[in-house]
Amino acid sequence: MVKIENLSKGYNKGSVKAVDNLNLHVRPGEIFGFLGPNGAGKTTTIKMMVGLINPDSGSISINGYDISRQPLDVKRSIGYVPDNPDVYEKLTGMEYLKFMADVYRVPSKVRKERIEYFLDMFGLTNAASDLIKSYSHGMKQKIVLIGAIIHDPALWILDEPMVGLDPKSAHQLKELMRQHCDKGNTVFFSTHVLEVAERLCDRLAIINKGKLVAIGTMDELRKGDQADSLENIFLELTE
Amino acid sequence: MRTFFNLLKINLNLNFGISALKYRFTKEKKRLWEPILIGLCVILGLGFMTVTISFLMFAIFLAGKQVNKPEMVLTLAVLAGQFLILFFGILYVMSSFYFSPDLNILIPLPLKPSQVLGSKFAVIMINEYLTLLPMLLPAIVIYGAGMRMGFLYWLKGLLIFLAAPVIPLIIGSLLIMILMRFINFRKSKDLLAVIGGIFGVIISLSVNYFMQSFPKVNEEEIVNNLLSGQFNLIEMIGQRFPPSIWATYALSRPGLEGLGYLALFLGMSVILFAALMWLGNQIFYKSVLSGQEVSRKHKALTKEEIGRKYVKTSSAVSALFWREWKLFLRTPVYAMNGIAGMVIAPFAMLIPILANKEIDKDKMLSFIQNPDYILPISLVGLAIMLFTSSMNIVASTSVSREGQMFWISKMIPVHPKEQVTAKLIHGIAIQTIGVLVTGAVFAFVTRISFLHLLALLLLGVIGTVGLVAINLLIDVLRPKLDWKNPQEAVKSNMNGFLGMLATFAILGVLSAAAVGMVLLNLPHWLIYLLLGILMIIFAVALSIGLFAVAEYKYPHIEA
C-alpha cells in the first residue's frame, strides 16, 4: 500500500537533514502509527507522501503509483488531513464539502449519503451552513477530515488527527479508522498520544532526527519484555 | 518602562521584518534582490514626491512672502501633513489595534493594556514619519532657508517634525477606540473594511474634483488668490485646528513667544498621549475581547437543502472557478483592490471633463463624432478600457491569495492546467466588469453607435484574455504564499507591480500596432479585425505559456 525507499529531504541547502534515508513499508489492512519527538521529520515525511513537498532523493509508491510520476493517481487514492487545518474560511462548511466532492468527482447519490452521514456523526449538521471562519479548531479539523475522505479513498494519511477533537469525536474517528482498515484499507497517521497509538495501531514506526529507529508491532517493539510500555520504548529510543 | 521598550523592539522588528530580512540574507539566500528593489522603489517614490511638493511649497512661500504671510507655507504643510496622518492613521490604528493577529498572544501576557497600546501606537507613529516627510520637510527647509533662520529654528523644526503625528494620530485612535467599544467589530469586520474602502474612494474622488476645479498653481495666481481671500480657507481651518497654528507660530515667531508656542504644541501632545494611555487601560482590552466572540447562525440544513443545493455535481474547473469567485468577493480587501479601482477609474476620468467649466461639451461632441477622428478616439477608448480593467491584482495574486491554504490545491487530483484555467476564467470574468463599465462611460461621453460599442467591447474582452494570462503566469512563477493577513497577499506582493509592467508592455505593443495601422490609412473594419487577430495571438500564446509553466511549476511550489 505504501512503499517508501531511501527517502531523504534536507533544508537550508541540505545542511539540516529533516528526513534521512527513510525506508518504510505499510501493508493493506493495517493502521500504521508514525511516532517521533517534535522536529523528528514526521510531518515532512507525510508532506512528501502526499506530494506537498518534493524529496531530495528516494521514492514513494502509494497504491502502486509513484508520487513523482503519477501524482494525480496517488491523490485520487488517498485522503489527507494536515496537522493544522488551514481551510477556506470564507466558504461555508457545506460549500467546502461540495467543492471537495466535485474535485474528487464523487457521484451525486454517494456524496449525499456520505455528507449526511459524516455531518451527523461529527455533530456538524447545524454548523454546515455557517462560514468556516466561525468554527472552532476541532470543528475545522472535522470538516477537513470529512472533505478528505468524502471520496472513500483506500489510504487515509492523517497528521495528528486527534489534536483539537473532543473525546466523543476522537472516539468516533478511532472507530472509523478501525472500520476502514477492517475492509482491507489502510490508515497511516502520526500522533503524540502514545496510549492511542499503543491501543489502536497494528504496527508502529518511530523516527528520530529524520532516521527510522524502530518499526514493528507492539510485541516486536517490546522485544519479549511484555511489561514494557510504548512510552518507555519511545523514551529509550529517542533519547 | 523596560517591558514597554522590549515590546516596542519586538513590534518594530515585526513591522519592518528585520529578523525575516536577516534570515533571508544569512540563511535562505533566496531572491535577495527583492527587498533591495523594494527599498529603492520606496526611496525613489518618496524622493519624487518630496521634489514635486517642494516646488509647490516654494511657490506658496514666495507668494506668501509678497503678501507678508511667508509662514503660510508652514501652516499649510502642517495642516496637510496632519490631515494625511489622521486619514491614514485611522486605517492603521484600526488594523493594528483591533485586527492584528498578535493580540491573541499579547493579551494573556502580564502586560498593561497601555503598554500594548503604547507600543502599537509608537510603531504606527514611526511609519507615519514616511507619510509626513514629503509634506512637512520641504516646508520647514524652504521657510528656514528663505527667511535665513538661525540654529534655534532648525532645532524647533526637528521637534515639530517629530511631534507632528502625535495629535492627529491620537485623535484617530480615540475615535476608533470609542467606536469599537460600542460595536461588535469582528462581526462587522467585513462591513467596516468595505466602509473604509468606500471612504477612501470618496476622499480620492473629492480630491480629484477639487484639484480639477482649482486654478493651476503658479506664483502669480496664488498671489491673486491670496489677495482675493481664497486661501483664507486654510487659515480658517487652521483656526479650527489650533495645533497647526501653534506649530506655525512656534517656528515663525522669534524668541520666547516661539518657544511658548512650541511648549504649547508639545505639551498638548503629551497631555493627549497620557489621556490615550489612561483610556487604553480602561477600555482597550474590553473592546478587543468583546470582539473575539464569534457569532453563528446555527441553522440546520434540511436533507432537502443538502439534496437541492449541494448534491449537483460540477466539473473540477467549475468547482475551482466558484471557489475563486466566492473567496474573492467575500474577502473585502480582495474585492476592494480588485473591483473598486476598475469601476471607479472611468468615473474619475469622467469627472475632470464634467467639472472643467472651460470645456465646451457640444464642441467636444462634434469633434468626437467627426468621421476623421472617430477611429483614433475609439482606439484610445479601447486602450483605456483595457488599461482600467487590468489595473488590478485579480490575476497577479491569484495563486498568492491561496496562502497557507495552497495545500488543498496541491492535494486535489486536478491537473495544474485545469487549476489555472479556472483562475484564468475568473480573472477574465472580473476584468470583463471593468471593460463593461469603461465601455459604458466611453459610450456616454462619445455617443458612439451601439454596434460600434459592441465591437469595442468584444475587442476589450478578447484583449483581456492575454493580459490576465500574463499576470497569472507571473504569479504562478513566484507566488507569495507566506502571509498571515489577506492584506499582505495583495498589497505587499511584488507580483501586482510586475503584472502591471507586463500589462504596460502588451498594451504598448497593441497601441504601437494600432497607431501604425491608422498611419497606413487602412479601412476601419480591417484595423479592428487585425487588432482582434493580434489580441487572439497574444491570448493563445500566453495561455499556452501559462499552461506549460503551471504544469512545470505547480509540483515545485512547496506549501
Interface residues (C-beta under 8 A of the other chain):
Chain A: N12 V50 G51 L52 I53 N54 P71 L72 D73 K75 R76 Y80 P82 N84 D86 V87 Y88 K90 L91 M94 E95 L97 K98 F99 M100 A101 D102 V103 Y104 R105 V106 P107 S108 R111 K112 I115 E116 T125 N126 A127 A128 S129 D130 S134
Chain B: K27 E28 V294 S295 R296 K297 H298 K299 A300 L301 K303 E305 I306 G307 K309 Y310 V311 K312 T313 S314 S315 A316 S318 A319 L320 W322 R323 K326 L327 R330 T331 G403 Q404 M405 W407 I408 K410 M411 I412 P413 V414 H415 P555 H556 E558 A559
